[in-house]
């Protein structure tokens, strides 16, 4: 099984934070492995503490389902009871702002962002995931 290395995760966090700074929004960026376990994380000085929890949970949700969280938000809008059941399990968040990292068809993990408007979070997560190279 392939995995995201610590240095790769750190690069993804830095890219996500650079995107948040470009957008003028304080954010937290979390990178998780395929099981949703944290690899790397940072929160900008101007972001509230709660975004740390949300970024990690968005990334965890994305990795668990192997889909970007924007895709899950859209899909689950027609299945609110299922979405509520997943969220009720704990440590999952339905909402834009996480991008799955896939290599050779295998889910390696995800990048989650929180602190801005959902579209801003998504942009930062995309920026983070975009630096992953194999």
C-alpha positions, 0 to 999 in steps of 0.5 A, spaced: 500 500 500 502 506 498 502 512 503 503 520 503 509 521 506 510 526 512 514 531 507 509 530 502 503 532 507 507 538 510 508 540 502 500 540 502 499 543 508 504 549 506 500 550 499 493 550 502 495 555 507 499 559 501 492 559 498 488 561 504 493 567 505 492 569 497 484 569 499 485 573 505 482 568 510 485 564 516 484 557 515 486 550 518 489 545 513 489 538 515 492 532 511 490 525 513 491 518 510 487 513 507 484 511 514 483 518 516 488 519 521 492 525 521 499 526 518 500 533 518 496 539 520 497 547 521 492 553 523 494 560 521 494 565 526 488 568 524 483 562 524 479 561 530 480 554 534 474 550 531 476 550 524 482 545 526 476 540 528 472 541 522 478 541 517 480 534 520 473 532 519 472 534 512 479 530 510 477 524 514 470 524 510 473 525 504 478 519 505 473 515 508 468 515 501 474 516 496 471 522 494 471 530 494 467 533 500 464 537 495 461 531 491 459 528 498 455 534 499 451 534 493 450 527 493 448 527 500 443 533 499 438 528 496 439 523 502 439 527 508 438 521 513 444 517 510 448 524 511 445 525 518 447 517 520 454 518 517 455 525 521 452 521 527 458 516 527 462 522 529 468 525 526 465 526 520 463 533 516 458 534 510 461 540 506 465 543 501 473 543 503 476 537 502 480 533 496 481 526 496 488 524 494 488 518 489 494 514 486 494 509 481 486 508 483 488 507 490 485 512 495 492 515 499 488 520 503 485 527 503 487 534 504 481 538 508 481 546 509 476 550 513 476 557 515 473 561 509 466 560 505 466 553 503 468 555 496 474 558 499 475 552 503 475 548 497 480 552 493 485 551 499 484 544 499 485 543 491 491 547 492 494 543 497 492 536 494 495 539 487 502 539 490 502 531 491 506 528 485 508 521 484 
